[in-house]
Amino acid sequence: MPSYLFWLFSTIMLIGGCAVIAFRNPVSSAMSVVTCFVGLAGLFIGLSAFFVGVIQILVYTGAVMVLFLFIIMLLDLTDEQKRAKGFAPLAAGLSLVIAFLVQLIGILSNTPDKVAPPLDAATLAGAATHFSQGGIATALKDGRLPDVQLIGQTLFTGYNLPLQILGVLLLVATVGVVALSKKQAE
Amino acid sequence: MPAYYLEALTVTLGLLLLLAEAFVSSKSKAWVGVAAAIGLVFILAFTPFAIGPDASPGSGWAKWTLWNFYQFDPLSRFYKVFALVTTILVVLLAIDYRKILARYTDHPGSENGTGEFYALPVLACSGMMWLASAKDLAGAFVALELVTVTFYILVAFMRRNVGSLEAGVKYLILGALSTGFLVYGIAWVYGSTGTMDLDLIAGMLEDGRSASIPLTGLLFGIALVMVGLGFKIGAVPMQVWIPDVYQGAPTPTTAFLSVGSKASGFILMIHFLEPFLSSELTRGPVLKLIGVLSIATLLFGNLAAIPQTNFKRLLGYSSIAHAGFLLLALASGAPGTDNGLGSAQVVSVYLATYLLMTLGVFFILAQVRIQRDGESITDFNGLGQTNPTLALALTVLLAALAGVPLTAGFIGKFLVFQLAVNAGLWAAIGVAFIAAAAGFYYYLNVVRAMWWVQPGQKAHVTLPLISKACVAVLTIATLVFGIWPQPILALLK
């Protein structure tokens, strides 16, 4: 990924993220989340994670956030009231963020840069040795990246147990949403 | 029986309870809690028969990729038993607390909204059991989130009570922040070592490949993960949520948070730190970090507990204080040997004694809350005159929390001090002595209210049957393990 694209998408993400909390109108905040996710998708695609990048746009930006917008509009939320903020909490928050940033910059300057191997035909063919015969191995030998199959393979074989736990987690979250938002019976 | 059956059974039990609760029309929902407790006791009976892949290398299941995410050793078994026992007691506590739950969930007159309150702890229990077997940071993270998300719901469960909702929002926001730190830390550890498998990390740190690991980045990752886990266990400076959330949450949830959530944070911390404590590269800085955390936690938890007037809030500060002692045991960094107890074993013994005392106190607190309609220390006034047996049990439990000799609490504190002395952490020992002395003051303050203050117009407090049985068992266990701790030690061997 050319570095100017990385900086471009990172800047979009950061601006989107800051705008979420800066806007007082919930619809504007939700749109800022969309901006943030578009930048994130760009980063994923730049890192050759094409499938994840596309899913990020389709599922999060396209489906989840649009649903959020619908709900916000249905509820007809008004702008958040402007609250008087004291100087002390603001200063404390800012100083924590700055301390964290300074530390991060110090560590990043101490850490050697690693260059990711280019995703060319030779690398892909080399990776094919990890897989026995099958669609994945054939595609890799041909110099294509079967990322959907690779993600599926990883999720449903190697990472099967975490996937099952995630299933339980989603169920718990659903039950919780119903239990907490149920209309009160008379 | 392969060990992963235990979690599978627990999840199945949780699903069955959710289904049954939805389809059985019954006015009272207490039977869901009774069924949950019976089911969990049933699963608990299976734990001695659970085996890992080493015990049966020939069988088909021993070769599954599942074992990349799941380990089974005596420590894992101990924490699985711990999670099950905690959940059983919390569910029993919830049964006796259902009057308050019903008042603030659906219609005040019906128990319609309370069924999930018995099923969700069972699912959280499965998450804690998976955490006890954590071996890979990705799997551990997912299990930890299962526990945390369940707690978000359980904390805000009394949705028509402002305090509970406020606690729920606070816990959600700070929990999300801590998750952010945890994931960022895991990303740094992964970026530095190239793997999330703790065994592989241990291997890399040992052999010649360690030169290729960027040490600053790895230490930064460890520090960030410790921040994330610090939220779970309530270590200073990540303890800010504890007093408010403990006070606002329904009492069974508070009990579950202070015992179950803390224990799962500690077992994950023990598993996570193991590779870094056994390598000379990272051992020094990591021990220093835990030492500083432990001193800050001991000081803050104990000194801030002194002026408290609300008993539930006091227990929140007390849980911070106990986290300080547990961190002190970890800071000694003693590896377990055949004859002596290592840091991980001492933490486990301490948590086991902490479970007995804390849950016992919560059982009594819940009934005082219901029958005297208040949770402050003054609501315990004159309990010694109106119900001397109950007051005696609470006195024993509070004395054990303070660490009076001949109670289980003393054994835990003694083992921690022993480790710290062996490791020569003199500054921390000094702070821990001040902390323990402060503990005597604020716990015995409640004892004073019970025995030396007149009850005034306060109602008579009597325990219902389940609470009475649980308090009796927990109090007697506190006394028995104070003299004879061998059963807990045997569980760890």
Interface residues (C-beta under 8 A of the other chain):
Chain A: Q103 I107 N110 T111 P112 T157 G158 Y159 N160 L161 P162 I165 L166 V168 L169 L171 V172 A173 V175 G176 A179 L180 K182 Q184 A185 E186
Chain B: Y4 V11 G14 L15 L18 T65 L66 N68 F69 Y70 D106 H107 S110 N112 G113 E116 A119 L120 L123 A124 S126 G127 W130 A138 G139 V142 A143 E145 L146 V149 T150 Y152 I153 A156 F157 R159 R160 P214 T216 G217 F220
